[in-house]
Amino acid sequence: MGHGILQKTSLMSIAILRHTKRIKMSDITIKSLGTLIDELITTNIKCWFAQETIMKSNDEAEIAKAAKAAQALNKRRCLLIQSIDKLTGESFSMTDKSY
């Protein structure tokens, strides 16, 4: 009887390990504060470059591509800020739309 419980526990451990390996590192809920801040800085820079492309380009296709990227980056930026706020227990930022 003890052997069956041990076997079930081992199978459960294997299932948990397999699930853990499938978790994408882009899941911001499991990252450290330093990693979140690093990603926020990187995201801000990428968003700035996308916005620069929108402002300076004359190519409609390039502008559309940059606009789509800027939107996605801004969404990621808001999620990162919310995660930082949640992790620190603070809420200095307004990331929800108010209209």
C-alpha positions in Angstrom: 0.0 0.0 0.0 2.8 2.4 0.8 4.4 1.6 -2.5 1.3 2.8 -4.4 1.2 6.2 -2.6 4.9 6.6 -3.3 4.3 5.9 -7.0 1.4 8.3 -7.2 3.6 11.0 -5.5 6.4 10.4 -8.0 4.0 10.6 -10.9 2.6 13.8 -9.5 6.1 15.3 -9.1 6.9 14.4 -12.7 3.7 16.0 -13.9 4.5 19.2 -11.9 8.0 19.3 -13.4 6.7 18.9 -16.9 4.2 21.7 -16.3 6.9 23.9 -14.9 9.1 23.4 -18.0 6.2 24.5 -20.2 5.8 27.9 -18.4 7.0 30.6 -20.7 9.5 33.0 -19.2 7.4 35.7 -20.6 4.9 35.0 -17.8 5.6 38.2 -15.8 3.9 36.9 -12.7 6.8 34.6 -11.8 9.7 37.1 -12.4 11.8 39.0 -9.8 11.5 42.7 -9.3 14.9 43.3 -11.0 13.8 41.3 -14.0 10.6 43.2 -14.3 12.3 46.5 -14.1 14.9 45.4 -16.7 12.1 44.3 -19.0 10.2 47.6 -18.4 13.3 49.6 -19.4 13.8 47.5 -22.5 10.1 47.8 -23.4 10.1 51.5 -23.0 13.1 51.9 -25.3 11.5 49.6 -27.9 8.2 51.5 -27.7 10.1 54.8 -28.1 11.8 53.5 -31.3 8.5 52.3 -32.7 6.9 55.7 -32.0 9.9 57.4 -33.7 9.3 55.3 -36.7 5.6 56.3 -36.8 6.6 60.0 -36.6 9.4 60.1 -39.1 8.5 57.5 -41.7 6.8 58.3 -45.0 6.1 54.6 -45.8 2.5 53.6 -44.9 3.4 50.0 -44.4 6.3 50.8 -42.1 4.1 53.2 -40.1 1.3 50.5 -39.8 3.8 47.9 -38.6 5.4 50.3 -36.1 2.0 51.4 -34.8 1.0 47.8 -34.2 4.3 47.2 -32.4 3.9 50.3 -30.3 0.4 49.2 -29.3 1.7 45.7 -28.2 4.7 47.2 -26.4 2.5 49.7 -24.6 0.2 46.9 -23.5 3.3 44.9 -22.2 4.5 48.1 -20.5 1.3 48.4 -18.6 1.3 44.8 -17.5 4.9 45.1 -16.3 4.1 48.3 -14.3 1.0 46.5 -12.8 3.2 43.5 -11.9 5.8 45.8 -10.3 3.1 47.6 -8.3 1.7 44.3 -7.2 5.1 42.9 -6.2 6.1 46.0 -4.2 2.6 46.5 -2.7 2.6 50.1 -4.2 0.5 51.8 -6.8 2.2 54.9 -8.1 1.1 54.4 -11.6 -2.1 54.8 -13.5 -2.2 52.1 -16.1 -5.9 51.7 -16.6 -7.7 53.7 -19.2 -10.0 56.2 -17.6 -12.4 57.0 -20.5 
